[in-house]
């Protein structure tokens, strides 16, 4: 019998997605969560909760259809309107309908973004003359809407009709949609050919009805679909998602062809750390959207880099493609603690200066004047009258009678107050030129963090504004917090998890070093051609380190942004989804930095003009003399740990000097960092995986082949006796420990970390070269 009707399944046959189907719905839920935070019921706090509410709406509509004798089908418009009605707080009917229309446009746009045509289906769709081609789908879009999507993605495909289950209330799963098509087309099952991917609805069910079914499930496409399903099923397990994201980044990021091995290594390490910076910027974007703020303001110095990340994310997903809503703009505010503290003081008093002394309990009067950006010469006579030397460091200045009497002296307080008014005027004029005004609006600001001092200063200057600060990490605040300031710690929050995050923020200079900018710190503001421009203090050595090392790390982060954006857009990831990966990136920076960045860091001068009044040199003495005494002097080991701790980046210090076993110990014990190959693990599974990684390497095989040469074996037998190379019966951790203490292992490791081997590994393996044991 001639075949006169060809029906073709749509999803995973004609069309495919670059994500799991539920991630399209989650994208819509996230957009709703961002766009209407004030209208949602208190229990609907996140995108996943909203998705579950939508699934309940689908289920309820499906049950109602079953009760009416139809299949459990539902239409998109009906689901969205019922969903909005269930998650909004007392919505009006017209409001629910309006928001449902908006949500529909968001979802349709996202479906168009993530959908593409299958590249192998065309040869199968070759019916004879006169046969009708009908797209047949179990789906919740109307036939017209689905037909437009097919036409947009597969314009080469000729279809006579698009039949969708939700239009007729019957589906392929029950077999009733096939009978409906037979009735409409006036054909028998023997005249019908159906092509599709699903083993039940597209193969077994139509075959049971007498339809000739062709299952179309190419291996590569099925593998990709299985990967999406696996990722979706493990979405709430950061430990499972992190390697998937890392592989996505590694597959797309290639180090630059130029530059030294150190620079290429820094670039790759930046790409690996991208979740930290992209997650931080995404968190700020979400906060701005939910609060209706048109722009995110980034504080210098780190804000220069953060704004680059923001702009790279906008470029990779323009308009509303990233979140389903328009993204806020990125503005740079050239500010510092030094440039904002003086203008922000409310009076000259001990209580006011405690905002500095809570941070620096030992300070000279010269340091205080530098913090206020006031030249010493203007108050030197008054200081003499009170017996104060500007260079004398005073412990607990607020308890010193000389300091207390100085602050009560009107000559001193008057000088400070006049300077404060001048500096406040210039600061306000500068901020106004950057669209940051005291206009009773909400502001969203971003900085690297620690205690949010700059935000506090601006909150005092602009009391009518609510200022929301988003930070990479935060210590506990020490000063009384302004009532108009809200602070959000993204990757590390010591106040919320002191045991877990406190050690990671014990030394924050490495994080500042990696996010630094080369233009110096802002010390104040001055008039230039009628405009107020920032005045800067630059250190040539600090700028040179940025050009030689830091910029390559930052370029690596930017290179990974497109891969990160695809995760955020296609898989509907929120900043909360990326937070565990961001925290792990901080852990990796603190505990396992590459040598290239360790070398650069210890050539750095750090600006501590605010509080200390100058730059701090990061260079530390070499531990070689201490290491020579470790074997016979127990006190030398304690001296080594003290030296590492005072270096401001202990693991970088230890790695730079080749003390890998010590670095691994402190990385695990202090920071909770577990490397892919862990020499000292006691976990049998991890030890076995580490052994396989080591023993499976080419370099290890080369050394073993040399040891198996008969002259070497004879010498070893004479030296160590019979059975010297017999395999150990010990458990995996003991075998690993014995192996990593062996001379063979030390030789292999030395070869693998030679400059030539590092250069080859970076070229050959890219980001994976960072994990070389």
C-alpha positions as CSV (number, residue, x, y, z in Angstrom):
1,X,0.0,0.0,0.0
2,X,1.3,3.5,-1.0
3,X,2.2,5.8,1.8
4,X,0.2,9.0,1.5
5,X,0.9,10.6,4.9
6,X,4.3,11.3,6.5
7,X,4.2,12.7,10.0
8,X,7.4,14.0,11.6
9,X,8.0,14.5,15.3
10,X,9.3,18.0,16.1
11,X,11.4,18.0,19.2
12,X,14.7,16.1,18.9
13,X,13.8,15.2,15.4
14,X,13.3,18.3,13.3
15,X,14.4,20.7,16.1
16,X,16.8,20.4,18.9
17,X,17.7,22.5,21.9
18,X,21.1,23.5,23.4
19,X,19.6,22.9,26.8
20,X,17.2,20.8,28.8
21,X,13.5,21.6,28.0
22,X,12.8,22.6,31.6
23,X,15.6,25.1,31.5
24,X,13.6,27.2,29.0
25,X,10.8,27.3,31.6
26,X,13.3,28.1,34.3
27,X,14.6,31.0,32.1
28,X,11.0,32.4,32.2
29,X,10.7,31.8,35.9
30,X,14.0,33.7,36.5
31,X,12.8,36.6,34.4
32,X,9.6,36.8,36.4
33,X,11.6,36.7,39.6
34,X,13.8,39.6,38.4
35,X,11.1,41.7,36.9
36,X,8.3,41.6,39.5
37,X,9.9,41.1,43.0
38,X,7.4,43.3,44.7
39,X,4.4,41.4,43.4
40,X,5.4,37.8,44.2
41,X,4.0,36.1,47.3
42,X,6.5,35.8,50.2
43,X,7.0,32.1,49.7
44,X,8.1,32.6,46.0
45,X,11.7,33.8,46.6
46,X,13.6,32.1,43.8
47,X,13.4,30.9,40.2
48,X,13.3,27.2,41.2
49,X,10.3,27.9,43.5
50,X,8.5,29.7,40.7
51,X,9.3,26.8,38.3
52,X,7.7,24.3,40.7
53,X,4.6,26.5,41.0
54,X,4.4,26.5,37.2
55,X,4.7,22.7,37.1
56,X,1.8,22.5,39.6
57,X,-0.3,24.7,37.3
58,X,0.5,22.4,34.3
59,X,-0.5,19.4,36.4
60,X,-3.8,20.9,37.6
61,X,-4.8,21.9,34.0
62,X,-3.8,18.4,32.8
63,X,-6.0,16.7,35.5
64,X,-8.9,18.9,34.5
65,X,-8.5,17.8,30.9
66,X,-8.5,14.1,31.9
67,X,-11.7,14.6,33.9
68,X,-13.3,15.9,30.6
69,X,-12.3,12.8,28.7
70,X,-9.3,14.3,26.9
71,X,-5.6,13.7,27.4
72,X,-3.6,15.6,30.0
73,X,-2.6,18.4,27.7
74,X,-2.4,22.2,28.4
75,X,-1.8,25.3,26.4
76,X,1.0,27.8,27.1
77,X,-1.3,30.8,27.5
78,X,-3.6,28.9,30.0
79,X,-0.6,27.7,32.0
80,X,1.0,31.1,32.2
81,X,-2.2,32.9,33.3
82,X,-2.9,30.3,36.0
83,X,0.7,30.4,37.1
84,X,0.8,34.1,37.5
85,X,-2.4,34.0,39.4
86,X,-0.9,31.5,41.8
87,X,2.4,33.2,42.5
88,X,1.4,36.9,42.5
89,X,0.0,38.5,45.7
90,X,-3.7,39.1,45.0
91,X,-3.4,39.8,41.3
92,X,-6.2,41.5,39.3
93,X,-7.4,39.4,36.3
94,X,-6.2,42.0,33.8
95,X,-2.8,42.1,35.6
96,X,-2.4,38.4,35.5
97,X,-3.3,38.4,31.8
98,X,-0.9,41.2,31.0
99,X,2.0,39.6,32.9
100,X,1.2,36.2,31.2
101,X,1.5,37.9,27.8
102,X,4.9,39.3,28.8
103,X,6.1,35.9,30.1
104,X,4.9,34.3,26.9
105,X,7.1,36.7,24.8
106,X,10.1,36.0,27.1
107,X,9.7,32.2,26.7
108,X,9.1,32.4,22.9
109,X,12.2,34.5,22.5
110,X,14.3,32.1,24.6
111,X,13.0,29.1,22.7
112,X,14.1,30.7,19.5
113,X,17.5,31.4,21.0
114,X,18.3,27.9,22.1
115,X,16.7,26.0,19.2
116,X,18.4,24.8,16.1
117,X,17.5,22.4,13.2
118,X,18.8,18.9,13.2
119,X,21.4,18.6,10.5
120,X,20.7,14.9,9.5
121,X,16.9,14.7,9.2
122,X,16.6,16.0,5.6
123,X,17.5,12.7,3.8
124,X,14.9,10.8,5.8
125,X,12.1,13.1,4.9
126,X,11.7,12.1,1.2
127,X,8.1,11.0,0.7
128,X,6.7,10.1,-2.7
129,X,4.8,12.4,-5.0
130,X,1.5,13.6,-3.5
131,X,2.3,12.5,0.1
132,X,1.4,15.0,2.8
133,X,4.0,16.1,5.3
134,X,2.7,16.9,8.7
135,X,4.7,17.9,11.8
136,X,3.2,16.1,14.8
137,X,4.2,17.1,18.3
138,X,3.2,16.7,21.9
139,X,3.7,20.3,23.0
140,X,2.1,23.2,24.7
141,X,2.5,25.8,21.9
142,X,-0.2,26.2,19.3
143,X,0.4,24.8,15.8
144,X,0.8,28.3,14.4
145,X,3.4,29.3,16.9
146,X,5.3,26.0,16.5
147,X,5.1,26.3,12.7
148,X,6.8,29.8,12.9
149,X,9.6,28.3,15.0
150,X,10.1,25.5,12.5
151,X,10.1,27.9,9.6
152,X,12.7,30.1,11.3
153,X,15.0,27.3,12.1
154,X,14.5,24.9,9.2
155,X,13.3,27.1,6.2
156,X,14.3,24.3,3.8
157,X,11.6,22.0,5.2
158,X,8.2,21.9,3.4
159,X,5.3,21.1,5.6
160,X,1.6,20.9,4.8
161,X,0.5,21.3,8.3
162,X,1.6,21.4,12.0
163,X,-0.5,19.5,14.4
164,X,0.1,19.9,18.1
165,X,-1.4,18.0,21.0
166,X,-2.5,21.1,23.0
167,X,-4.7,22.3,20.0
168,X,-6.8,19.1,20.0
169,X,-6.4,17.9,23.6
170,X,-5.0,14.5,22.5
171,X,-1.4,13.3,22.5
172,X,0.9,10.7,20.8
173,X,1.6,9.1,24.1
174,X,-2.0,7.7,24.3
175,X,-2.1,7.0,20.6
176,X,-5.2,9.2,20.2
177,X,-3.4,12.0,18.3
178,X,-2.4,9.5,15.6
179,X,-6.1,8.4,15.2
180,X,-7.1,12.1,15.1
181,X,-4.7,12.7,12.2
182,X,-6.0,9.6,10.4
183,X,-9.5,10.9,10.7
184,X,-8.6,14.4,9.5
185,X,-6.5,13.1,6.6
186,X,-8.8,10.2,5.7
187,X,-6.0,7.7,5.7
188,X,-5.5,4.2,7.2
189,X,-2.6,3.3,9.5
190,X,-1.1,1.3,6.6
191,X,-0.8,4.5,4.6
192,X,0.9,6.4,7.3
193,X,4.7,6.7,8.0
194,X,5.8,8.4,11.3
195,X,9.4,9.5,12.0
196,X,10.5,10.5,15.5
197,X,13.1,10.0,18.3
198,X,11.1,8.6,21.3
199,X,11.2,4.8,21.6
200,X,7.6,4.8,23.0
201,X,5.6,7.7,21.6
202,X,7.3,7.7,18.2
203,X,8.0,4.0,17.7
204,X,6.2,1.5,19.9
205,X,2.8,3.3,20.1
206,X,2.4,4.1,16.4
207,X,3.7,0.6,15.5
208,X,1.0,-0.9,17.7
209,X,-1.6,1.0,15.7
210,X,-0.3,-0.4,12.4
211,X,1.7,2.7,11.4
212,X,5.1,2.3,9.8
213,X,7.4,4.0,12.3
214,X,10.9,5.0,11.7
215,X,13.0,5.9,14.8
216,X,15.4,8.7,14.2
217,X,18.0,8.9,17.1
218,X,21.5,9.7,15.8
219,X,24.1,8.8,18.4
220,X,25.8,12.2,18.6
221,X,22.5,14.1,19.1
222,X,21.3,11.6,21.6
223,X,24.5,11.9,23.6
224,X,24.1,15.7,23.7
225,X,20.5,15.3,24.9
226,X,21.6,12.8,27.6
227,X,24.3,15.3,28.8
228,X,21.6,18.0,29.1
229,X,19.4,15.6,31.1
230,X,22.3,14.6,33.3
231,X,23.2,18.2,34.0
232,X,19.6,19.1,34.8
233,X,19.2,16.1,37.2
234,X,22.4,17.2,39.1
235,X,21.6,20.9,39.0
236,X,21.5,21.3,42.8
237,X,24.9,19.6,43.3
238,X,27.7,22.2,42.8
239,X,30.3,19.5,43.1
240,X,28.8,17.8,40.0
241,X,28.3,21.0,38.0
242,X,31.7,22.6,38.6
243,X,33.6,20.0,36.4
244,X,31.0,20.4,33.6
245,X,31.5,24.2,33.6
246,X,35.2,23.8,33.8
247,X,35.2,21.6,30.8
248,X,33.0,24.1,28.9
249,X,35.5,26.8,29.6
250,X,38.5,24.7,28.8
251,X,37.0,23.7,25.4
252,X,36.6,27.3,24.3
253,X,39.5,29.2,25.9
254,X,42.9,29.0,24.1
255,X,45.9,30.9,25.5
256,X,47.3,33.6,23.3
257,X,50.0,32.6,20.9
258,X,52.3,35.3,22.0
259,X,53.8,36.0,25.5
260,X,55.9,34.0,27.9
261,X,54.9,30.8,29.6
262,X,54.2,32.6,32.8
263,X,51.8,35.0,31.0
264,X,50.0,32.1,29.3
265,X,49.7,30.3,32.6
266,X,48.3,33.5,34.2
267,X,45.8,33.7,31.4
268,X,44.6,30.1,31.8
269,X,44.3,30.6,35.6
270,X,42.2,33.6,35.0
271,X,39.9,31.6,32.7
272,X,39.5,29.0,35.5
273,X,38.6,31.7,38.0
274,X,36.0,33.3,35.7
275,X,33.0,32.0,37.8
276,X,34.1,34.2,40.7
277,X,34.0,37.4,38.7
278,X,31.1,36.6,36.4
279,X,29.1,35.5,39.4
280,X,29.8,38.7,41.3
281,X,28.8,40.9,38.3
282,X,25.7,38.8,37.7
283,X,24.7,39.2,41.4
284,X,25.0,43.0,41.0
285,X,23.0,42.9,37.7
286,X,20.2,40.9,39.4
287,X,20.1,43.3,42.4
288,X,19.9,46.3,40.0
289,X,17.1,44.8,37.9
290,X,15.1,43.7,41.0
291,X,15.4,47.2,42.5
292,X,14.7,49.0,39.2
293,X,18.1,50.6,39.2
294,X,19.3,51.7,35.7
295,X,23.1,51.3,36.3
296,X,25.6,49.5,38.4
297,X,28.4,51.7,39.7
298,X,31.8,50.0,40.1
299,X,34.3,51.4,42.5
300,X,38.0,51.8,41.5
301,X,40.5,50.3,41.6
302,X,39.1,46.8,41.1
303,X,36.0,48.2,39.5
304,X,37.9,48.9,36.3
305,X,38.2,45.1,35.9
306,X,34.7,44.4,37.1
307,X,33.2,46.8,34.6
308,X,35.2,45.0,31.8
309,X,33.5,41.8,32.9
310,X,30.1,43.5,32.9
311,X,30.6,44.9,29.4
312,X,31.9,41.6,28.1
313,X,28.7,39.9,29.4
314,X,26.6,42.6,27.7
315,X,28.4,42.1,24.4
316,X,28.1,38.3,24.6
317,X,24.3,38.5,25.2
318,X,23.0,41.9,24.1
319,X,19.6,43.4,25.1
320,X,17.5,41.0,27.2
321,X,19.1,37.8,25.9
322,X,21.0,37.1,29.1
323,X,18.3,37.3,31.7
324,X,15.0,37.9,29.8
325,X,15.0,41.6,31.0
326,X,17.2,44.5,29.9
327,X,20.5,44.7,31.6
328,X,21.6,47.7,33.7
329,X,24.4,49.9,32.4
330,X,27.9,49.8,33.9
331,X,29.3,53.0,35.4
332,X,32.8,53.5,36.9
333,X,33.2,55.6,40.1
334,X,36.8,56.7,40.7
335,X,36.7,56.6,44.4
336,X,38.7,55.3,47.3
337,X,38.6,55.2,51.1
338,X,41.0,58.1,51.1
339,X,39.1,60.2,48.7
340,X,35.7,59.7,50.4
341,X,36.5,59.5,54.1
342,X,37.4,63.2,54.6
343,X,34.4,64.5,52.8
344,X,32.1,62.1,54.7
345,X,33.0,63.1,58.3
346,X,30.2,64.8,60.2
347,X,32.3,66.5,62.9
348,X,35.8,66.4,64.4
349,X,35.5,64.1,67.3
350,X,36.8,60.9,68.8
351,X,33.5,59.2,68.0
352,X,33.8,60.1,64.3
353,X,37.4,59.1,63.9
354,X,36.6,55.7,65.4
355,X,35.5,54.9,61.9
356,X,39.3,54.8,61.1
357,X,40.6,53.6,64.4
358,X,38.4,50.6,64.5
359,X,40.3,49.5,61.4
360,X,43.7,50.7,62.5
361,X,44.1,50.7,66.2
362,X,47.7,52.0,66.0
363,X,48.1,55.1,64.0
364,X,50.3,58.2,63.9
365,X,48.8,61.7,63.6
366,X,50.6,61.9,60.3
367,X,48.7,58.8,59.2
368,X,45.4,60.3,60.3
369,X,46.1,63.5,58.3
370,X,47.0,61.4,55.3
371,X,43.8,59.6,55.7
372,X,42.0,63.0,55.7
373,X,44.1,64.1,52.7
374,X,45.3,67.2,54.7
375,X,48.9,68.4,54.5
376,X,50.8,68.3,57.8
377,X,52.1,71.8,57.3
378,X,48.7,73.3,57.8
379,X,48.4,72.0,61.4
380,X,52.0,71.6,62.5
381,X,52.0,74.5,65.0
382,X,48.9,73.1,66.7
383,X,50.5,69.6,66.9
384,X,53.5,71.1,68.7
385,X,51.3,72.8,71.2
386,X,49.8,69.4,72.1
387,X,53.2,67.7,72.2
388,X,52.4,65.5,69.2
389,X,55.0,64.3,66.6
390,X,53.3,63.5,63.3
391,X,55.5,60.4,62.9
392,X,54.8,58.9,66.3
393,X,52.7,55.8,66.1
394,X,50.2,55.9,68.9
395,X,48.4,52.7,70.1
396,X,44.7,53.3,70.8
397,X,44.8,57.0,69.8
398,X,41.3,57.6,71.2
399,X,42.7,57.0,74.7
400,X,45.7,59.3,74.4
401,X,45.0,62.6,76.3
402,X,47.1,64.6,73.7
403,X,44.9,63.3,70.8
404,X,41.7,64.0,72.7
405,X,42.8,67.6,73.5
406,X,43.9,68.1,69.9
407,X,40.4,67.1,68.6
408,X,38.8,69.5,71.0
409,X,41.1,72.4,69.8
410,X,39.1,74.7,67.6
411,X,42.1,75.6,65.6
412,X,42.6,72.0,64.6
413,X,38.9,71.2,64.2
414,X,38.3,74.4,62.2
415,X,41.1,73.4,59.7
416,X,39.6,69.9,59.3
417,X,36.1,71.3,58.9
418,X,37.1,73.8,56.2
419,X,39.0,71.1,54.3
420,X,36.0,68.7,54.7
421,X,33.6,71.2,53.1
422,X,35.9,71.9,50.1
423,X,36.5,68.2,49.5
424,X,32.8,67.3,49.9
425,X,31.9,69.9,47.3
426,X,34.4,68.4,44.8
427,X,33.4,64.9,45.6
428,X,29.7,65.6,45.0
429,X,30.4,67.4,41.8
430,X,32.5,64.5,40.5
431,X,29.9,62.0,41.5
432,X,27.1,64.0,39.8
433,X,29.1,63.9,36.6
434,X,28.9,60.1,36.9
435,X,25.1,60.1,37.4
436,X,25.5,59.4,41.1
437,X,23.4,62.1,42.9
438,X,21.7,62.6,46.3
439,X,18.2,62.2,44.7
440,X,16.4,59.8,47.0
441,X,16.9,56.9,44.6
442,X,18.4,53.5,45.1
443,X,22.0,52.9,44.0
444,X,23.8,49.6,43.4
445,X,27.5,49.7,43.9
446,X,30.2,47.0,43.5
447,X,33.6,46.7,45.1
448,X,35.9,43.9,46.0
449,X,34.9,44.3,49.6
450,X,36.2,43.4,53.1
451,X,34.1,45.9,55.2
452,X,32.4,48.3,52.8
453,X,34.1,51.5,54.1
454,X,33.7,53.5,50.8
455,X,30.0,52.6,50.8
456,X,29.7,53.8,54.4
457,X,31.4,57.1,53.4
458,X,29.0,57.7,50.5
459,X,26.0,56.8,52.6
460,X,27.0,59.6,55.0
461,X,27.5,62.0,52.1
462,X,24.2,61.1,50.4
463,X,21.8,60.4,53.3
464,X,18.6,60.4,51.2
465,X,19.8,57.6,49.0
466,X,19.6,53.9,49.7
467,X,23.0,52.4,48.7
468,X,23.2,48.7,48.1
469,X,26.7,47.3,48.0
470,X,27.6,43.9,46.3
471,X,31.0,42.6,47.3
472,X,33.2,39.7,46.4
473,X,33.8,39.0,50.1
474,X,33.2,40.7,53.4
475,X,34.7,40.6,56.9
476,X,32.5,41.5,59.9
477,X,31.8,45.2,60.0
478,X,33.4,47.1,62.9
479,X,31.8,50.5,62.6
480,X,28.2,51.5,63.2
481,X,26.4,51.0,59.9
482,X,24.5,53.8,58.2
483,X,20.8,53.2,58.1
484,X,20.7,53.8,54.3
485,X,23.4,51.1,53.5
486,X,22.8,47.5,52.6
487,X,25.7,45.1,52.1
488,X,25.7,41.8,50.2
489,X,28.7,39.4,50.3
490,X,28.8,37.1,47.3
491,X,31.6,34.5,47.4
492,X,32.8,34.8,51.0
493,X,30.8,36.1,54.0
494,X,32.8,35.8,57.2
495,X,29.8,37.0,59.3
496,X,27.6,34.1,57.9
497,X,30.3,31.4,57.9
498,X,33.4,32.4,59.9
499,X,34.8,28.8,60.0
500,X,34.6,28.3,56.3
501,X,35.2,31.7,54.9
502,X,37.3,33.4,57.6
503,X,40.5,31.6,56.5
504,X,39.9,32.5,52.9
505,X,39.8,36.2,53.7
506,X,42.6,36.1,56.3
507,X,44.9,37.4,53.5
508,X,43.0,39.5,51.0
509,X,45.9,41.1,49.2
510,X,46.1,38.3,46.6
511,X,42.5,38.9,45.6
512,X,43.1,42.7,45.4
513,X,46.3,42.0,43.3
514,X,44.4,39.9,40.7
515,X,41.6,42.5,40.3
516,X,43.9,45.5,40.4
517,X,44.1,48.2,37.7
518,X,47.2,50.1,36.5
519,X,46.1,53.7,36.9
520,X,46.8,54.2,40.6
521,X,44.6,55.0,43.6
522,X,42.4,58.0,43.8
523,X,43.5,60.4,46.6
524,X,41.1,63.3,45.9
525,X,39.6,65.6,43.3
526,X,40.6,68.8,41.6
527,X,39.3,71.2,39.0
528,X,40.7,70.7,35.5
529,X,39.3,73.0,32.7
530,X,36.1,73.6,34.7
531,X,35.5,69.9,35.4
532,X,36.2,67.9,38.5
533,X,38.7,65.1,37.8
534,X,40.2,62.5,40.2
535,X,43.7,63.0,41.5
536,X,45.8,59.8,41.6
537,X,48.8,58.3,43.4
538,X,50.6,55.9,41.2
539,X,53.4,53.5,42.0
540,X,55.6,52.5,38.9
541,X,56.4,49.1,40.3
542,X,52.7,48.3,41.0
543,X,51.8,49.4,37.5
544,X,54.6,47.3,36.0
545,X,53.4,44.2,37.8
546,X,49.9,44.7,36.3
547,X,51.3,45.0,32.8
548,X,53.6,42.0,33.2
549,X,51.2,39.6,35.0
550,X,47.8,40.8,36.3
551,X,46.5,41.9,32.9
552,X,47.0,38.4,31.5
553,X,45.0,36.9,34.4
554,X,42.2,39.4,33.7
555,X,42.3,38.8,30.0
556,X,41.8,35.1,30.8
557,X,38.7,35.9,32.8
558,X,37.3,38.0,29.9
559,X,38.1,35.2,27.4
560,X,36.0,32.8,29.5
561,X,33.0,35.2,29.6
562,X,31.3,33.9,26.4
563,X,31.3,30.3,27.8
564,X,30.0,31.6,31.1
565,X,27.3,33.6,29.4
566,X,26.0,30.6,27.5
567,X,25.6,28.8,30.9
568,X,23.7,31.7,32.4
569,X,21.5,32.2,29.3
570,X,20.9,28.7,27.9
571,X,20.8,26.9,31.3
572,X,19.1,29.7,33.2
573,X,21.8,29.9,35.9
574,X,21.5,32.6,38.5
575,X,24.2,34.1,40.6
576,X,23.1,31.8,43.4
577,X,23.8,28.7,41.2
578,X,27.3,30.0,40.6
579,X,28.1,31.0,44.2
580,X,29.6,27.6,45.3
581,X,31.9,27.7,42.2
582,X,32.8,31.3,43.0
583,X,33.8,30.4,46.6
584,X,35.9,27.5,45.2
585,X,37.6,29.9,42.9
586,X,38.6,32.0,45.9
587,X,39.8,28.8,47.5
588,X,41.9,27.9,44.5
589,X,43.4,31.4,44.3
590,X,44.4,31.4,48.0
591,X,45.5,27.7,48.2
592,X,46.8,26.8,44.7
593,X,48.1,29.8,42.8
594,X,50.4,29.3,39.8
595,X,54.1,30.1,40.3
596,X,53.9,32.9,37.7
597,X,51.4,34.9,39.8
598,X,53.3,34.1,43.0
599,X,56.4,35.6,41.6
600,X,54.6,38.7,40.4
601,X,52.8,39.2,43.7
602,X,56.0,39.3,45.7
603,X,57.4,42.0,43.5
604,X,54.3,44.2,44.3
605,X,54.0,47.4,46.5
606,X,50.5,47.6,48.0
607,X,48.9,51.1,48.5
608,X,47.9,51.5,52.2
609,X,47.8,55.3,52.3
610,X,44.4,55.1,54.0
611,X,45.2,54.2,57.6
612,X,49.0,53.6,57.3
613,X,49.9,56.6,55.1
614,X,52.0,54.9,52.4
615,X,52.8,51.8,50.2
616,X,53.6,48.4,51.7
617,X,56.3,46.3,50.0
618,X,55.1,42.6,49.5
619,X,58.6,41.2,49.1
620,X,59.5,38.6,51.7
621,X,62.9,37.1,52.7
622,X,63.9,33.7,51.3
623,X,63.4,30.7,53.5
624,X,66.6,28.9,52.3
625,X,68.6,29.6,55.5
626,X,65.7,28.3,57.6
627,X,65.3,25.1,55.5
628,X,69.0,24.3,56.1
629,X,68.3,24.2,59.8
630,X,64.9,22.3,59.7
631,X,66.5,18.8,59.8
632,X,68.3,19.5,63.2
633,X,66.4,22.5,64.7
634,X,62.8,22.0,65.7
635,X,62.3,25.7,66.1
636,X,63.2,26.3,62.5
637,X,60.0,24.6,61.3
638,X,57.9,27.0,63.4
639,X,60.0,29.9,62.0
640,X,59.2,28.7,58.5
641,X,55.4,28.7,59.2
642,X,55.7,32.2,60.7
643,X,57.5,33.5,57.7
644,X,54.9,32.0,55.3
645,X,52.1,33.5,57.4
646,X,53.6,36.9,57.3
647,X,54.1,36.8,53.6
648,X,50.4,37.8,53.0
649,X,50.0,34.8,50.6
650,X,51.3,31.7,52.4
651,X,50.6,29.1,49.7
652,X,52.1,31.3,47.0
653,X,55.2,31.8,49.2
654,X,55.5,28.0,49.7
655,X,55.0,27.2,46.1
656,X,57.4,29.9,44.9
657,X,60.1,28.3,47.1
658,X,59.3,24.7,46.0
659,X,57.8,23.6,49.3
660,X,54.9,21.7,47.7
661,X,54.3,19.2,50.5
662,X,54.0,22.0,53.0
663,X,51.8,24.0,50.7
664,X,49.5,21.0,50.2
665,X,49.2,20.5,53.9
666,X,48.2,24.1,54.7
667,X,45.9,24.2,51.6
668,X,44.0,21.2,52.9
669,X,44.1,21.9,56.6
670,X,43.6,25.6,56.6
671,X,41.6,26.3,53.4
672,X,39.8,23.1,52.8
673,X,41.4,22.8,49.3
674,X,41.6,19.3,47.8
675,X,43.7,19.1,44.6
676,X,42.8,16.6,41.8
677,X,45.9,14.6,42.7
678,X,46.4,14.7,46.5
679,X,49.6,13.2,47.7
680,X,48.5,13.0,51.4
681,X,44.9,12.0,51.1
682,X,43.6,9.3,53.4
683,X,40.4,8.7,51.4
684,X,40.9,5.4,49.5
685,X,38.9,6.4,46.5
686,X,40.7,9.7,46.1
687,X,44.1,7.9,46.7
688,X,43.3,5.3,44.0
689,X,42.3,8.1,41.5
690,X,45.5,9.9,42.3
691,X,47.6,6.8,41.8
692,X,46.0,6.1,38.4
693,X,46.6,9.7,37.4
694,X,50.3,9.5,38.3
695,X,51.0,6.0,37.0
696,X,49.1,6.6,33.8
697,X,51.2,9.6,32.8
698,X,53.7,9.3,30.0
699,X,56.5,10.8,32.1
700,X,56.1,8.2,34.8
701,X,56.1,5.4,32.1
702,X,59.4,6.7,30.8
703,X,61.1,6.6,34.2
704,X,59.7,3.1,34.9
705,X,61.0,1.9,31.5
706,X,64.4,3.2,32.5
707,X,64.2,1.5,35.9
708,X,63.3,-1.8,34.1
709,X,66.5,-1.9,32.1
710,X,68.6,-4.9,33.2
711,X,71.7,-3.0,34.4
712,X,69.5,-0.8,36.6
713,X,67.6,-3.8,37.9
714,X,70.8,-5.6,38.8
715,X,72.1,-2.6,40.6
716,X,68.9,-2.1,42.6
717,X,68.7,-5.8,43.5
718,X,72.3,-5.7,44.8
719,X,71.4,-2.6,46.8
720,X,67.9,-3.3,48.1
721,X,67.7,-7.1,47.9
722,X,65.3,-9.5,46.2
723,X,61.7,-8.3,45.7
724,X,62.6,-4.6,45.9
725,X,60.1,-3.9,43.1
726,X,57.3,-6.2,44.1
727,X,53.9,-4.5,44.2
728,X,52.8,-3.5,47.7
729,X,49.8,-5.1,49.4
730,X,49.1,-1.9,51.3
731,X,46.0,0.1,50.9
732,X,45.7,2.9,48.3
733,X,46.6,5.8,50.7
734,X,49.7,3.9,51.9
735,X,50.8,3.0,48.3
736,X,50.3,6.6,47.3
737,X,52.4,7.9,50.2
738,X,55.2,5.4,49.4
739,X,55.1,6.3,45.7
740,X,55.2,10.1,46.2
741,X,58.2,9.8,48.6
742,X,60.1,7.7,46.1
743,X,63.1,8.9,44.1
744,X,61.3,8.0,40.9
745,X,58.4,10.2,41.7
746,X,60.7,13.1,42.6
747,X,62.5,12.8,39.3
748,X,59.3,12.7,37.3
749,X,57.9,15.6,39.1
750,X,61.0,17.7,38.6
751,X,60.9,16.9,34.9
752,X,57.2,17.7,34.6
753,X,57.7,21.2,36.2
754,X,60.7,22.2,34.3
755,X,60.3,25.4,32.2
756,X,60.3,23.5,28.9
757,X,57.7,20.9,30.2
758,X,55.5,23.7,31.5
759,X,55.5,25.5,28.2
760,X,54.7,22.3,26.3
761,X,51.9,21.3,28.7
762,X,50.2,24.8,28.4
763,X,50.3,24.6,24.6
764,X,49.0,21.0,24.5
765,X,46.5,20.8,27.4
766,X,45.4,24.5,28.0
767,X,43.6,24.9,31.3
768,X,44.1,21.3,32.2
769,X,47.8,22.0,32.5
770,X,47.1,23.9,35.7
771,X,46.3,20.6,37.4
772,X,49.6,18.9,36.6
773,X,50.9,17.1,39.7
